[in-house]
């Protein structure tokens, strides 16, 4: 999902790659697996099956937060990236405005940790 977002503006910026590589490491995805996924996404761009993830409320927020970080990683935010994040938010049962909320409080600096309890509390207001 993060790779799709990174590619939605037709650019795969170094900052986006770095964020995704770091995320992959944390989740035990080796560089060969990640490269395979990237190549598949490049080949299938625009011809994707819908994304289906079964996760709890907190997991959905974590995914959306990571997507917002990828969106902001290169210092430019494109409308196509916002729309992609809103689509995922909608799939998770959140109003599209939840992405605007997350964008205001999530920094692209991975060392700046958000206040998770505040985010979870506020995101309940965006449940569609």
N, C-alpha and C positions, 0 to 999 in steps of 0.2 A: 504494500500500500504506500509506504514511504517512497519507494522508488518510482511508482506511478506519479506521485505528487511531484517529485523532483524533475520528472521528465515532461510534465504537463505543459511547461512553458518552452519545450523543445530545446532546453539547455540542461546540462548536468554539470552544474558548477562545482568547483573543487570544494567549496565550503559545504555543499550538500553531500558530496561524496564522503567527506570527512565525518560529518555527523552520522550518516548511515553506516559507515564502516565501524565507528565507535559503538553505535547501537547494536550492530551485528555481533561485535565482540562480546558485549555484555550478555547477549542472548545465545552465545555459543554457536554462532554461524561463522564458519571459517571463510577465508577470502575466496577460495575456489567456489564454494556454494553461492556466495554473494555475487560473484562475477557471472555465474550461470543465471541467476535470477535477473541481474541487470540486462544481460544479453537477451533473455526471453522477453523481458518487458520492452526492450528496444524493437525486437522483431514483431511483437504483437501490439504495438502502440495503436490505440484506437479500436482494437478488436478484442476486448476483454470480456470475460464472464463477470457478472456482478460479484462483488466482494461479499462474503458471508463470514462473519465472525460471531461466535457465541462466547460472550464474556460478561462479567458482572458490571455493575454501575461504575465501580472504581477503575476497572480495566478499560472500559470505554473512555473514561476521562483521561486515563494515561495515554491511550492511543491517540486521542484527539490532541492532547498536549504535545506529544511527540510530532504529530503531523504539523502543528503550528510552528514548532521549532524548525522543522525541515523547510517549511514555507518561508521562514524568515532568515534562514541560514546564509543565504547569499546577499542579504541586505536589500533585496528587491522583492516586492510582493506583487504578483501578477493577478489579474482578475480570474484567470483560469485556475490558479492555485487556490484562491479563496473559494471559488465554486466547487472545486474538488473536495476541499475540507468541509464545506457546507453539505455536500452530498453525503459524505461519510457520517457527519453529525446527524443528518436526517435518517440515515439507515440505522443509526444507534438510538433513534427516538428522541433526539434533541432538536430544538428549533435552530434554524440557520444562524440566528443572532448569537448563539453560543460561541461561534467562531470569533466573532467580533470581541466578545467578552474575553475569551482566552488570549486573543491577540494583544489586548491591552495589558495583560498581566504576565504573559510568558515572554521571556527574553531569549534571544538566540544563543546567549552564552550559557553553555551547559553547566557552568559552575554556580550560576545563580539559581537557587532552588526556590520554587514557588511555595506558597503556603497552601499545602494540600487540603487541609481542613476547610479553609476559606473557599477554595475552588470547588470542592465537593458540595459544600453548602450552597454556593451560588448556582452551580450547575443544576441543582434541583429546580431552580426557577425556569430553566430552559427546557425542561422535559415537555415534549409536545403532547 
